[in-house]
Structures are given as C-alpha cells and as structure tokens.
Amino acid sequence: MGIIKNKKVVVTGGLGFIGSHIVEELYPDNQVFIVDNEATGKHENIENFHLDQISLIMGDITAINLHEIFEGADYVLHQAALPSVPRSVQNPLKSNETNVTGTLKVLIAARDCDVKKVVCASSSSVYGDTPVLPKVETMPLNPKSPYATTKATGELYCQNFKDIYGLDTVCLRYFNVFGQRQDPNSQYAAVIPKFITSIMNGESPVIFGDGEQSRDFTYVKNVVQANILACETDMQGVYNVACGRRTTLNELVDMMGELLDVNVNPEYTDPRAGDVKHSLADINKITAQGFRPSDDFKKDLEKVVYSYTTKE
C-alpha cells in the first residue's frame, strides 16, 4: 500500500466503519482530522489509536463550519453518509440531506480552501439492476433507490466541481465492503456482520430472496488502499473499488459455517425493495493505476470472523 506522509488529511465520517480504517492507516504519518456526528460512527472504532495524533471535530457536515476545518488541508476523504438502501426507502429526505447537501457543502469548502483533491465514497448501487456484468464505469447511471440516487448525484456534483472550478475529485464506487468494526447490530447492518453474529448466537441467518443473489464482496483494507491511491496518483473521475469476483449468499453462508464449524440452516424470506440481484465489478480502470486487491476472499472473511469471535 502506498504511503501518504506529512499531509493534513480530513476524513469525514472518520468514526465510521470504513472511515476509521482509513484513519488507522493515515494517522501515524499525517495530521488527521475527523469530522463525524456519530449518526452511524462510534468513538470505540478509534479508541485503540493514538488519539493525541488525531483531531476529532464532532458535528454534522451539513451544519458545521467546514471551511475552518479544511483550511490548509491537502486531501479530504469524504466518507460521511447515511448508508443503506432500506433506510433511504424509509426516509429519502434524510438520506438526501446528508448524502447530497452534505457532499455539496464538502465540495464548496474544499474549493474555497484550495484542497488538492477530494476523494468521495460512492457506491455500486448507482448501476442499478441492469443485468449486464461486470459493471464498467462507462455504463449509464441507473439508480433504483433513493440511496443510489444520492450517490449518483454526489458523483455528478464532483464532476461539476472539476469542470467548473478545477477542483480535483475522485469518486470511488465501493462494492459490498466488509471488515472488522462493521456494526452487526443496526437494523441496516450489512450482510456479513449480520450473518456472523446470527450464526455465533445459534440463530438462522435471514436471507432475503433465494440466496442465489451474488455480490463482489470487498475487504475494507482494499478500500483503504484505493483511497490512498486516489490521493497519490493523478486519478480523476469514477472508479470501481472491488475484487472483480462474485459470491452468492448461499456460498457465503456455507463458508461461514466452515469457518465457525457450525451447520448453518438459513431462513429465506421475501426479497427487499431496491436490492439488486447480482453485483460484479470490472476493476481494470483502477488496477491500471496500481490497485492490487487481496485475492483470497475466504482468508479475508476468516480475519473478520476471528475479530468477532475474539471481540478485537
């Protein structure tokens, strides 16, 4: 993984699952500022870091003075968002306020403070339910949920700010990120932590649909690598961040059963509104920039299972 050194880096959403992993990689060698309102992030995600090397600003990106924080920053890694398709279906206005208005405020402050580059977290959900696989960055945007629409809008704003104001921007389309410190207890929890905790508690993991839906599961350290690469190179525009392989939920459950040495019998229920059937990334564009994802999904999954069983 590349190294950023002696820079001022702002990580919005730095108390969150992905944001905290980015902070963990950067803080020993840089001046790192976290902006978070704990909507989904938690202090405990960074409690084992050397906090004297990190500046934590508590507040909502839609409300606080970002100009004050961004002054002198080299990079802004914008991870703050209200994630989850189901959450956005229930409350589209709140998702829009955080993910669209929040992103716009980040871009305005970065422009005004002459930030070198803004790297924005986007999502594979912008591709929608088109059956064409793998998903290539040149495909038309086809968001099928309010959450996906907010991410697509953020990408368009990033392009506007590059074209009109000359602000360098990169949007990273994350595919089904998993890893340590992912919250299994939220009603909107991602499938991997939810499955692990269900199995560990002797419960049947719940699968929405027939379990043959597939995902390009991406270990969080690969996402960290992509963010650092986006800062270090001349990357501009949108890039898929994934591993370029897919796993069905039925295969995932079988793997977890093996790792936990348990015979797992999932409970199947109706598919969820807004969910896509299959997801697979073409990662040629980002690998051309030097991105090298880990190539052993089961090994990465094992690390995560271990972190839950040992409560790291």
SETIFI-154447 format. One record per residue (C-alpha): residue number from 1; residue in one letter; x, y, z. Coordinates in steps of 0.25 Angstrom, whole numbers. Layout:
REM SETIFI-154447
[NUM "a" [X Y Z]],
...
This chain:
REM SETIFI-154447
[1 "m" [0 0 0]],
[2 "g" [5 14 -3]],
[3 "i" [8 24 8]],
[4 "i" [4 38 10]],
[5 "k" [13 45 19]],
[6 "n" [13 59 26]],
[7 "k" [0 64 20]],
[8 "k" [-13 69 26]],
[9 "v" [-24 60 23]],
[10 "v" [-38 62 27]],
[11 "v" [-47 49 28]],
[12 "t" [-62 52 28]],
[13 "g" [-69 40 35]],
[14 "g" [-56 36 41]],
[15 "l" [-62 29 53]],
[16 "g" [-70 20 43]],
[17 "f" [-66 6 39]],
[18 "i" [-59 10 26]],
[19 "g" [-54 24 31]],
[20 "s" [-48 18 44]],
[21 "h" [-40 8 35]],
[22 "i" [-35 20 27]],
[23 "v" [-31 28 39]],
[24 "e" [-24 16 45]],
[25 "e" [-15 15 32]],
[26 "l" [-12 30 31]],
[27 "y" [-11 36 45]],
[28 "p" [3 31 49]],
[29 "d" [9 39 38]],
[30 "n" [0 50 36]],
[31 "q" [-8 61 42]],
[32 "v" [-22 55 42]],
[33 "f" [-35 62 45]],
[34 "i" [-48 54 47]],
[35 "v" [-62 61 45]],
[36 "d" [-73 52 50]],
[37 "n" [-87 53 56]],
[38 "e" [-88 39 61]],
[39 "a" [-100 36 53]],
[40 "t" [-94 23 49]],
[41 "g" [-80 24 54]],
[42 "k" [-75 21 68]],
[43 "h" [-64 26 77]],
[44 "e" [-60 12 80]],
[45 "n" [-56 10 66]],
[46 "i" [-43 19 68]],
[47 "e" [-41 16 83]],
[48 "n" [-29 8 81]],
[49 "f" [-22 18 73]],
[50 "h" [-12 29 78]],
[51 "l" [-22 40 79]],
[52 "d" [-12 51 82]],
[53 "q" [-9 50 67]],
[54 "i" [-23 51 63]],
[55 "s" [-32 64 63]],
[56 "l" [-47 60 65]],
[57 "i" [-58 70 62]],
[58 "m" [-72 66 65]],
[59 "g" [-83 71 57]],
[60 "d" [-92 69 45]],
[61 "i" [-85 73 31]],
[62 "t" [-98 80 27]],
[63 "a" [-97 89 39]],
[64 "i" [-83 92 44]],
[65 "n" [-72 101 38]],
[66 "l" [-65 92 29]],
[67 "h" [-56 104 23]],
[68 "e" [-50 105 37]],
[69 "i" [-46 90 37]],
[70 "f" [-42 89 22]],
[71 "e" [-32 101 23]],
[72 "g" [-18 96 19]],
[73 "a" [-23 82 16]],
[74 "d" [-16 74 5]],
[75 "y" [-27 64 4]],
[76 "v" [-42 62 8]],
[77 "l" [-46 47 8]],
[78 "h" [-61 49 9]],
[79 "q" [-67 36 15]],
[80 "a" [-79 43 23]],
[81 "a" [-92 38 18]],
[82 "l" [-105 31 23]],
[83 "p" [-103 17 17]],
[84 "s" [-113 7 14]],
[85 "v" [-124 5 3]],
[86 "p" [-135 1 12]],
[87 "r" [-132 13 21]],
[88 "s" [-133 22 9]],
[89 "v" [-146 16 5]],
[90 "q" [-152 19 19]],
[91 "n" [-147 33 19]],
[92 "p" [-142 38 6]],
[93 "l" [-142 53 11]],
[94 "k" [-131 50 22]],
[95 "s" [-123 42 12]],
[96 "n" [-123 53 2]],
[97 "e" [-120 64 13]],
[98 "t" [-107 56 18]],
[99 "n" [-102 50 5]],
[100 "v" [-105 61 -5]],
[101 "t" [-106 74 2]],
[102 "g" [-94 69 11]],
[103 "t" [-86 65 -1]],
[104 "l" [-89 79 -7]],
[105 "k" [-84 86 5]],
[106 "v" [-71 78 6]],
[107 "l" [-68 81 -9]],
[108 "i" [-71 96 -7]],
[109 "a" [-62 97 5]],
[110 "a" [-51 89 -2]],
[111 "r" [-52 98 -14]],
[112 "d" [-51 111 -5]],
[113 "c" [-39 105 3]],
[114 "d" [-31 101 -9]],
[115 "v" [-31 86 -5]],
[116 "k" [-23 78 -14]],
[117 "k" [-33 67 -16]],
[118 "v" [-46 62 -11]],
[119 "v" [-48 46 -11]],
[120 "c" [-63 43 -9]],
[121 "a" [-69 30 -5]],
[122 "s" [-79 26 -16]],
[123 "s" [-86 12 -18]],
[124 "s" [-88 1 -27]],
[125 "s" [-103 4 -25]],
[126 "v" [-102 15 -36]],
[127 "y" [-102 4 -46]],
[128 "g" [-116 -1 -43]],
[129 "d" [-122 -14 -47]],
[130 "t" [-116 -15 -61]],
[131 "p" [-113 -30 -63]],
[132 "v" [-100 -27 -71]],
[133 "l" [-88 -32 -63]],
[134 "p" [-77 -28 -60]],
[135 "k" [-81 -13 -57]],
[136 "v" [-72 -4 -64]],
[137 "e" [-70 11 -61]],
[138 "t" [-75 15 -74]],
[139 "m" [-89 9 -72]],
[140 "p" [-100 19 -71]],
[141 "l" [-105 23 -57]],
[142 "n" [-117 15 -53]],
[143 "p" [-120 17 -38]],
[144 "k" [-132 9 -33]],
[145 "s" [-133 14 -19]],
[146 "p" [-132 28 -12]],
[147 "y" [-119 24 -6]],
[148 "a" [-113 20 -20]],
[149 "t" [-119 34 -25]],
[150 "t" [-112 41 -15]],
[151 "k" [-99 35 -18]],
[152 "a" [-101 37 -33]],
[153 "t" [-104 52 -30]],
[154 "g" [-91 53 -22]],
[155 "e" [-83 48 -34]],
[156 "l" [-89 58 -43]],
[157 "y" [-86 69 -33]],
[158 "c" [-72 64 -33]],
[159 "q" [-71 65 -48]],
[160 "n" [-77 79 -48]],
[161 "f" [-67 84 -38]],
[162 "k" [-55 78 -46]],
[163 "d" [-61 84 -59]],
[164 "i" [-65 98 -54]],
[165 "y" [-56 101 -42]],
[166 "g" [-44 92 -45]],
[167 "l" [-45 84 -32]],
[168 "d" [-39 70 -34]],
[169 "t" [-49 60 -30]],
[170 "v" [-49 45 -30]],
[171 "c" [-62 36 -27]],
[172 "l" [-59 22 -23]],
[173 "r" [-71 13 -25]],
[174 "y" [-70 3 -13]],
[175 "f" [-75 -11 -15]],
[176 "n" [-81 -18 -3]],
[177 "v" [-70 -15 7]],
[178 "f" [-67 -23 19]],
[179 "g" [-57 -24 30]],
[180 "q" [-54 -22 45]],
[181 "r" [-62 -12 53]],
[182 "q" [-74 -13 44]],
[183 "d" [-87 -11 53]],
[184 "p" [-95 -24 53]],
[185 "n" [-106 -18 62]],
[186 "s" [-112 -8 53]],
[187 "q" [-125 -11 47]],
[188 "y" [-118 -7 34]],
[189 "a" [-106 -16 36]],
[190 "a" [-98 -21 25]],
[191 "v" [-100 -36 22]],
[192 "i" [-86 -41 26]],
[193 "p" [-86 -36 41]],
[194 "k" [-101 -39 42]],
[195 "f" [-99 -54 37]],
[196 "i" [-87 -55 46]],
[197 "t" [-94 -51 59]],
[198 "s" [-106 -59 56]],
[199 "i" [-98 -72 54]],
[200 "m" [-90 -69 66]],
[201 "n" [-103 -67 74]],
[202 "g" [-108 -80 69]],
[203 "e" [-119 -73 61]],
[204 "s" [-122 -76 46]],
[205 "p" [-117 -64 37]],
[206 "v" [-128 -58 29]],
[207 "i" [-127 -57 14]],
[208 "f" [-136 -48 6]],
[209 "g" [-139 -56 -6]],
[210 "d" [-134 -69 -11]],
[211 "g" [-119 -67 -7]],
[212 "e" [-114 -68 -21]],
[213 "q" [-112 -53 -22]],
[214 "s" [-97 -50 -23]],
[215 "r" [-88 -39 -18]],
[216 "d" [-74 -35 -21]],
[217 "f" [-70 -34 -6]],
[218 "t" [-58 -25 -4]],
[219 "y" [-50 -26 9]],
[220 "v" [-48 -12 15]],
[221 "k" [-33 -11 14]],
[222 "n" [-35 -11 -1]],
[223 "v" [-44 1 0]],
[224 "v" [-33 8 9]],
[225 "q" [-23 5 -2]],
[226 "a" [-32 11 -13]],
[227 "n" [-34 24 -5]],
[228 "i" [-19 26 -3]],
[229 "l" [-16 22 -17]],
[230 "a" [-26 33 -21]],
[231 "c" [-18 43 -14]],
[232 "e" [-5 39 -18]],
[233 "t" [-8 38 -33]],
[234 "d" [-14 47 -44]],
[235 "m" [-27 39 -43]],
[236 "q" [-39 47 -47]],
[237 "g" [-54 43 -49]],
[238 "v" [-60 30 -45]],
[239 "y" [-54 16 -41]],
[240 "n" [-60 3 -37]],
[241 "v" [-54 -2 -24]],
[242 "a" [-55 -17 -23]],
[243 "c" [-48 -30 -25]],
[244 "g" [-55 -34 -38]],
[245 "r" [-61 -47 -33]],
[246 "r" [-75 -51 -28]],
[247 "t" [-80 -60 -17]],
[248 "t" [-95 -64 -15]],
[249 "l" [-101 -62 -1]],
[250 "n" [-103 -77 -1]],
[251 "e" [-88 -79 -3]],
[252 "l" [-85 -68 7]],
[253 "v" [-93 -76 18]],
[254 "d" [-86 -89 15]],
[255 "m" [-72 -82 16]],
[256 "m" [-76 -76 30]],
[257 "g" [-81 -90 34]],
[258 "e" [-68 -96 31]],
[259 "l" [-60 -85 38]],
[260 "l" [-69 -85 51]],
[261 "d" [-70 -100 50]],
[262 "v" [-85 -100 50]],
[263 "n" [-96 -106 41]],
[264 "v" [-104 -94 37]],
[265 "n" [-118 -94 32]],
[266 "p" [-122 -80 27]],
[267 "e" [-136 -75 27]],
[268 "y" [-141 -70 14]],
[269 "t" [-151 -58 13]],
[270 "d" [-156 -49 2]],
[271 "p" [-146 -40 -6]],
[272 "r" [-145 -26 -1]],
[273 "a" [-149 -14 -9]],
[274 "g" [-138 -7 -16]],
[275 "d" [-128 -18 -15]],
[276 "v" [-121 -23 -28]],
[277 "k" [-119 -37 -31]],
[278 "h" [-105 -38 -36]],
[279 "s" [-93 -29 -34]],
[280 "l" [-79 -31 -40]],
[281 "a" [-69 -20 -43]],
[282 "d" [-59 -18 -55]],
[283 "i" [-47 -13 -48]],
[284 "n" [-38 -11 -60]],
[285 "k" [-38 4 -59]],
[286 "i" [-33 5 -44]],
[287 "t" [-23 -7 -46]],
[288 "a" [-17 1 -57]],
[289 "q" [-14 12 -46]],
[290 "g" [-7 1 -37]],
[291 "f" [-18 -4 -29]],
[292 "r" [-16 -18 -25]],
[293 "p" [-28 -25 -17]],
[294 "s" [-26 -37 -8]],
[295 "d" [-29 -49 -16]],
[296 "d" [-34 -59 -5]],
[297 "f" [-48 -56 0]],
[298 "k" [-49 -67 9]],
[299 "k" [-36 -63 16]],
[300 "d" [-41 -48 18]],
[301 "l" [-54 -54 23]],
[302 "e" [-47 -62 33]],
[303 "k" [-40 -50 39]],
[304 "v" [-53 -43 40]],
[305 "v" [-60 -55 47]],
[306 "y" [-48 -56 56]],
[307 "s" [-49 -42 60]],
[308 "y" [-64 -44 64]],
[309 "t" [-61 -57 72]],
[310 "t" [-49 -51 80]],
[311 "k" [-56 -37 81]],
[312 "e" [-44 -30 76]],
